[in-house]
Amino acid sequence: MSLYNLCIIGNPVHIISQEDSFVCYYPEKISFPITGHESALFIEDEKIYFESWVEEGWNGKNDCATDNYDLYYKVIVKDFSGNTLSEEVGDLYQAADGTWWIA
């Protein structure tokens, strides 16, 4: 068990860890690779909701932004096998009552 980024998310509760892969330890073992830009936010109805940041127009050779630079977020929904079910540009937010929305 990797204790790096160990956290509790979801309803019902899931114990997960994430870095180069998403790993769920409880209540069932789930594991699949993710990008370094993806981060699981919650699990509901056997779907895992990830937030991912996307950086376009970055010049890696010169380590600087180009004139076409853009940074934005996506919400990615995956099943327990790691298959992408949907992607949508936006960011997830949670209200005080626990509901989530994309903006």
C-alpha positions in Angstrom: 0.0 0.0 0.0 1.3 3.4 -1.0 0.7 6.0 1.7 1.5 8.8 -0.8 -1.6 10.9 -1.4 -3.7 8.4 0.7 -7.2 9.9 1.1 -10.8 9.0 1.7 -13.4 10.0 -0.9 -16.8 9.0 -2.2 -20.1 7.8 -1.0 -19.8 5.1 0.2 -16.3 5.7 1.5 -13.4 4.7 -0.7 -9.7 4.7 0.5 -7.5 5.7 -2.4 -4.0 6.8 -3.4 -3.0 8.5 -6.6 0.2 9.5 -8.4 1.0 7.8 -11.7 -1.9 5.5 -11.1 -5.3 5.6 -9.4 -5.5 2.9 -6.7 -8.5 2.1 -4.5 -7.8 -0.1 -1.5 -11.2 -0.2 0.1 -14.0 -1.3 -0.3 -12.6 -3.0 -3.4 -9.3 -3.1 -5.2 -9.2 -0.9 -8.3 -6.1 0.2 -10.1 -5.4 1.9 -13.4 -2.9 4.4 -14.8 -3.7 8.2 -14.8 -1.7 11.2 -16.1 0.2 13.4 -13.7 -2.4 16.1 -14.4 -5.4 14.0 -13.2 -6.7 14.1 -9.6 -9.7 12.1 -8.3 -12.2 14.3 -6.5 -15.1 11.9 -5.7 -16.7 8.5 -6.5 -20.4 8.0 -6.9 -22.6 5.4 -8.6 -19.5 3.4 -9.6 -18.0 6.4 -11.5 -14.8 8.2 -10.6 -14.8 12.0 -11.2 -11.3 13.4 -12.0 -10.2 17.0 -12.4 -7.4 17.5 -15.0 -5.5 20.6 -15.9 -4.6 21.1 -19.6 -1.7 23.3 -20.7 -1.5 24.2 -24.4 1.0 26.4 -26.1 3.9 25.8 -23.7 7.4 25.7 -25.3 9.2 23.0 -23.4 12.5 23.6 -25.1 12.6 27.2 -23.9 10.5 26.6 -20.8 8.1 29.5 -21.5 4.6 30.2 -22.7 4.0 30.9 -26.4 1.6 33.5 -27.8 -1.0 30.8 -28.0 -0.7 29.7 -24.4 -3.8 28.5 -22.6 -4.5 26.8 -19.3 -7.8 25.2 -18.5 -9.5 22.4 -16.5 -11.5 19.4 -17.6 -13.8 17.1 -15.7 -13.1 13.4 -16.7 -15.5 10.7 -15.6 -14.1 7.1 -15.6 -15.5 3.7 -14.8 -13.7 1.3 -12.3 -11.7 -0.2 -15.2 -10.2 3.2 -16.1 -12.3 3.7 -19.3 -13.2 7.3 -19.9 -17.0 7.7 -20.0 -17.0 11.5 -20.5 -14.9 14.6 -20.6 -16.1 18.2 -20.2 -14.2 21.5 -20.1 -14.7 23.1 -16.7 -13.9 22.8 -13.0 -15.8 20.9 -10.3 -17.1 22.7 -7.2 -18.8 21.4 -4.1 -21.6 23.3 -2.3 -22.0 23.3 1.4 -24.8 20.8 1.1 -22.4 18.3 -0.6 -23.7 18.7 -4.2 -21.3 19.1 -7.0 -21.5 21.3 -10.1 -19.3 22.1 -13.1 -18.5 25.7 -14.0 
